[in-house]
Amino acid sequence: MFNQHFGNYLLGKKILKPEELRLVLAEQKSVKVKLGVLAIDAGYMNAAQVDWIRKLQTAKDLRFGELAIEEGYLTEAQLNELLNTQKKSNTLLGQVLIEKEFFTFEKYEEVLLQYRQESSLSADEIQALKNNEVDKIAEIFLRTLPDEQNKLIRDYFELFIRNIIRFIDDEIRIEAAKEVDSYPFDYLVTQKIDGAYRLFSGFAAAETVLARFASIYAEEEIGGMNELAKDALGEFLNCHNGLFLSHLSHKGIETDLFPGEVKEKGNLKPVAKTYVIPCYLSFGKIDFIFAGEFPDFV
């Protein structure tokens, strides 16, 4: 998820244009990140040191890591860590930015430092984004919640994100939960849970976004919010909730699941604290919505 957050930062700062970001995000899927970028990203080497090693490689028949150790820039332990990271790296955005000549190594180092300073995320939280550690990511963006709500919702939202990544789109960017006193929507896919816990949850988006979501889940092209789309969206949420309730049941917590609904063109009016978490997918934005009581609709 780091690439999506860092990319959005570059857009906000007008360092990249939207079409440039789309290009590098598309390109990153076919790129293997290089050790120099990872070394800068980890803070083990600076841009000047990486440039020097690259120059040495033109004169010596040695790999980047071997030369970096020889020059005293990396320890063997650090090199092994970078090599392991390289195999599963999510830091490909920087690599493509450099290869496409949007950035030099120096520019990448500078902007990465700015992002770390301005993002309000700790080093551990940024690392969680890079590693796609969904449990920690859920905690990051739900930390505005009261403690008594946090554990249940964090577990629920963590599973929701895992299911989005597994079935719909692994290019997701999440923003912090925010409390709302009303919520107008075009389409809202929702389902109620009652029993030992009461939970209202769902997700809302524009018609084009939900139609694309439904197409991906149903594995067939769906042109709009027809009955096939609504069935696919309801099935996704029902399967997610069924899995979550199964986890609760294993802990001895019994709950009931109401039939799902797809609501059109309305306004949600909370009767208790209600939260929205914006989730940006590669094809558009959805809002994840939850509350501890069932809301009214107008």
Secondary structure, DSSP 8 states (H G I E B T S, - for coil): -HHHHHHHHHHHTTSS-HHHHHHHHHHGGG----HHHHHHHHTSS-HHHHHHHHHHHTTS---HHHHHHHTTS--HHHHHHHHHHHHT---HHHHHHHHTTS--HHHHHHHHHHHHHHS---HHHHHHHHTT-HHHHHHHHTTTS-HHHHHHHHHHHHHHHHHHHHHT-S--EE---EEES-EEEEEEEEEEEEESS-EEEEEEE-HHHHHHHHHHHHTS---SSSHHHHHHHHHHHHHHHHHHHHHHHHTT--EEE---EEEEEEEEE-SS-EEEEEEEETTEEEEEEEESS--EE-
